[in-house]
Amino acid sequence: MDLNLARTFLTVVYGGSFVLAAERLCVSQTTVTARIKSLEEQLGAQLFVRSASGSSLTPAGERFVPHAQQLLATWQDALRNMSACERKEPLRIGAETGLWQPWLTRWLSWLKLEQPDLHMQARVGQGSMLLDQMENGTLDILLSHQARYRPALHVRLLMEETLVQVRHVENPEPHIQTDWGEAFRQQFELAFPAQHAQIETNVGQLALQLLLEQGGTGYFRSQVVAPWLASGQLMRVAGAPEFSLPVYVMTRKACNHPQLQTALHGIGQLVRQPPHPHDSAVPASDITHE
């Protein structure tokens, strides 16, 4: 079977529609449709039921999901094993955009100190995309605000962060909205049904830098804004609710990288340590976002 067919099938499953799958795979919707049709012809069964609201699996499609996942995972393992003699196998670590600072940067620094010869690949992106890569076998470890429970994955709650609303002491405008994930969005809309943000971003560090330099109000991790609250540059918004922000660490059960447990031990240690002063903000010139 063409691996592209299995990969396309799973992308439709995870995204829930042919349109979203086409966007994630960077191909046309016609190509996605043709691949699924070819796969259905090879299997002799209809895999999806399409409607105006998206695509849902048929019973045959549900049965094929674990086979497709295993097919891609086996191929990825074969590629790594065949190239093992050429170079050391990398430990592939991913983190949601909101977790690259401070946790991913501190984690990579810790690993570099503990394992100087470790070959690492780090990826930052949207949670849904990275979760797909975990299931496809192209990531080994993932830090995420979302948990996806699948037979091929280990999921562990790493910590519960607290989001607090703060404002600049001199200028509380504008409202700056950081996308902390679907759970936060739902809680925020219930608490503030009529509030609209003037500035929206999915990078917490960028939002904080804007607030510190030009004023504003927004939700941030309590640990990260603690130094600015202590210095008096920021203040808590009286009566504003706090929101819980869980952080999960996920690993692939099939991952046999020799430094996997070392990496898990490291992130477990780091989240129990107090935040570093330089974790709270970075100069604007150091902020890059793609």
C-alpha positions in Angstrom: 0.0 0.0 0.0 1.2 3.6 -0.8 2.1 5.1 2.6 0.6 8.4 1.4 -2.8 6.8 1.3 -2.5 5.7 5.0 -1.1 9.1 5.9 -3.9 10.9 4.1 -6.5 8.7 5.7 -5.3 9.4 9.2 -5.1 13.2 8.5 -8.7 13.2 7.5 -9.6 11.2 10.7 -7.7 13.6 13.0 -9.0 16.8 11.2 -12.6 15.6 10.7 -12.8 16.9 7.1 -11.2 16.5 3.7 -10.8 20.3 3.5 -8.7 20.5 6.7 -6.7 17.4 5.6 -5.8 19.1 2.3 -4.6 22.2 4.2 -2.4 20.1 6.6 -0.9 18.0 3.8 -0.4 21.0 1.5 -2.3 19.4 -1.3 -5.6 20.1 -3.1 -8.9 18.7 -1.8 -9.2 16.8 -5.1 -5.9 15.0 -4.3 -7.2 14.0 -0.9 -10.5 12.8 -2.4 -8.6 10.7 -5.0 -6.3 9.2 -2.4 -9.2 8.1 -0.2 -11.1 6.7 -3.2 -8.0 4.7 -4.2 -7.6 3.4 -0.6 -11.3 2.4 -0.4 -10.9 0.5 -3.7 -7.9 -1.4 -2.4 -9.7 -2.3 0.8 -13.0 -2.9 -0.8 -14.9 -0.9 1.8 -16.2 2.7 2.3 -14.2 4.5 5.0 -15.9 7.8 5.4 -19.4 9.3 5.3 -19.2 12.9 4.0 -21.7 15.6 5.0 -21.9 19.4 5.0 -20.4 19.4 8.6 -17.4 17.2 7.8 -16.5 13.6 7.5 -17.2 10.7 9.9 -15.8 7.2 9.9 -17.8 4.2 8.8 -17.5 1.0 10.9 -15.0 -0.2 8.3 -13.1 3.1 8.7 -12.9 2.7 12.4 -11.5 -0.8 12.1 -8.8 0.5 9.7 -7.5 3.3 12.0 -5.2 1.1 14.1 -3.8 -0.6 11.0 -3.0 2.7 9.4 -1.3 4.0 12.6 0.8 0.8 12.9 1.7 1.0 9.2 3.1 4.5 9.5 4.8 3.8 12.9 6.5 0.7 11.4 7.8 2.6 8.4 9.2 5.4 10.7 10.9 2.8 12.9 12.4 1.1 9.8 13.7 4.4 8.5 15.4 5.2 11.8 16.8 1.7 12.2 18.3 1.7 8.7 19.9 5.1 9.2 21.2 4.2 12.7 24.6 3.3 11.3 24.9 6.6 9.6 24.2 8.9 12.5 22.9 8.8 16.0 19.1 8.6 16.3 17.6 12.0 17.2 15.2 12.5 20.1 12.3 14.3 18.5 10.7 16.7 21.0 7.6 18.9 20.3 5.9 21.7 22.2 2.8 23.8 21.6 3.5 27.4 20.7 2.5 28.5 24.2 5.0 26.2 25.9 8.2 26.9 24.0 9.0 29.6 26.6 10.0 28.8 29.3 9.5 25.0 29.4 10.9 23.9 26.0 13.9 26.2 26.1 14.8 25.2 29.7 14.3 21.5 28.8 16.6 21.6 25.8 19.2 23.5 27.8 19.0 20.9 30.5 19.4 18.0 28.1 22.3 19.7 26.4 24.1 19.9 29.8 23.2 16.4 30.9 23.7 14.7 27.5 26.2 16.8 25.5 26.3 14.2 22.6 22.5 13.8 22.3 21.1 14.6 18.9 17.8 16.5 19.3 15.1 17.7 17.0 12.8 20.4 18.4 9.5 21.4 16.9 7.0 24.1 17.9 3.5 24.5 16.5 -0.2 24.1 16.9 -1.3 21.4 19.3 -3.5 19.5 16.8 -0.7 19.4 14.2 1.8 18.1 16.8 -0.6 15.5 18.1 -1.0 14.2 14.6 2.7 13.9 14.3 2.8 11.9 17.6 0.3 9.5 16.2 2.1 9.3 12.9 5.3 8.4 14.6 7.3 11.6 13.6 7.6 12.9 17.2 8.7 11.0 20.3 7.8 13.4 23.1 5.3 16.2 23.2 4.4 19.0 25.7 0.8 20.0 25.1 -2.1 21.7 26.8 -4.3 19.1 25.1 -4.4 15.4 25.9 -5.1 12.8 23.2 -5.6 9.3 24.6 -4.7 6.7 22.1 -3.5 3.0 22.4 -0.1 4.0 20.9 0.5 6.9 23.3 1.5 7.3 27.0 -0.2 10.4 28.5 0.8 12.0 31.8 -0.4 15.2 33.5 2.9 17.1 34.1 1.5 20.1 36.0 -1.4 22.5 36.4 -0.5 26.1 35.7 -2.6 29.0 36.8 -3.6 31.8 34.4 -4.3 35.1 36.1 -5.5 38.4 34.7 -3.0 41.3 35.0 -2.9 44.9 33.8 -0.3 47.5 33.4 -0.4 49.8 36.5 -0.5 53.0 34.4 -2.4 52.0 31.3 -4.9 49.1 31.4 -5.8 49.3 27.7 -5.9 47.6 25.3 -7.2 44.1 26.1 -4.6 41.6 24.8 -5.9 38.0 24.2 -3.5 35.1 24.2 -4.8 31.8 22.8 -4.0 29.4 25.6 -6.0 26.6 24.0 -9.6 25.4 23.5 -10.3 24.8 27.2 -9.2 28.3 28.1 -11.2 29.8 25.3 -14.4 28.1 26.5 -13.8 29.2 30.1 -13.0 32.7 29.1 -16.1 33.1 26.9 -18.3 31.9 29.8 -16.7 34.4 32.2 -16.5 37.3 29.8 -19.2 36.8 27.2 -19.2 40.3 25.8 -15.4 41.1 26.0 -13.5 41.5 22.7 -9.8 41.8 22.4 -8.0 44.5 20.4 -4.9 42.4 20.0 -4.9 38.6 19.7 -1.9 36.3 19.5 -1.0 32.7 20.2 2.4 33.6 21.6 2.2 34.4 25.3 5.7 35.9 25.4 4.8 38.4 22.6 1.6 39.4 24.4 3.5 40.0 27.6 6.2 42.1 25.9 3.5 44.3 24.3 1.7 44.7 27.6 5.0 45.7 29.5 6.0 48.2 26.8 2.7 49.8 25.8 0.2 48.9 28.4 -2.8 46.6 28.4 -4.7 43.8 30.2 -4.5 40.1 29.6 -4.2 36.6 31.0 -0.8 35.1 31.7 0.9 32.3 33.7 1.1 33.3 37.3 4.7 32.1 37.6 5.8 34.1 34.6 4.3 37.4 35.7 5.3 37.1 39.3 8.4 39.3 39.0 6.5 42.1 37.4 3.8 41.9 40.0 6.5 42.1 42.7 8.2 45.1 41.1 4.9 47.0 40.8 4.9 47.3 37.0 1.9 45.0 36.8 -1.1 44.4 39.1 -3.7 41.7 39.4 -7.2 42.7 38.1 -9.4 42.7 41.2 -12.2 40.1 41.0 -11.0 38.4 37.8 -11.3 34.6 37.9 -8.3 32.4 37.7 -8.1 29.6 35.1 -6.4 26.3 35.3 -4.0 25.4 32.4 -2.9 21.7 32.4 0.3 20.7 30.8 0.6 17.1 29.5 3.7 15.2 28.5 3.0 12.5 25.9 5.3 9.8 24.5 5.0 7.1 21.9 4.9 3.6 23.4 6.9 2.3 20.5 9.7 4.8 21.1 12.9 3.0 22.3 15.3 5.9 22.3 18.0 5.3 24.9 17.6 8.8 26.3 13.8 8.9 26.5 13.6 8.3 30.2 16.4 10.8 30.9 14.4 13.4 29.0 11.3 12.6 31.0 13.1 12.8 34.2 14.6 16.2 33.2 11.2 17.9 32.4 9.8 16.4 35.7 12.6 18.1 37.6 12.3 21.4 35.8 8.6 22.0 36.4 9.2 21.6 40.2 11.9 24.3 40.2 11.0 28.0 40.7 11.0 30.1 37.5 14.2 31.8 36.3 14.0 35.6 36.2 14.9 35.6 32.5 11.8 33.3 31.8 9.4 36.2 32.5 10.2 38.3 29.4 12.7 38.7 26.6 13.7 41.8 24.6 11.5 42.5 21.7 14.4 42.1 19.3 14.7 38.5 20.5 11.1 37.5 19.7 10.6 35.7 16.4 7.5 33.9 15.3 6.7 32.2 12.1 
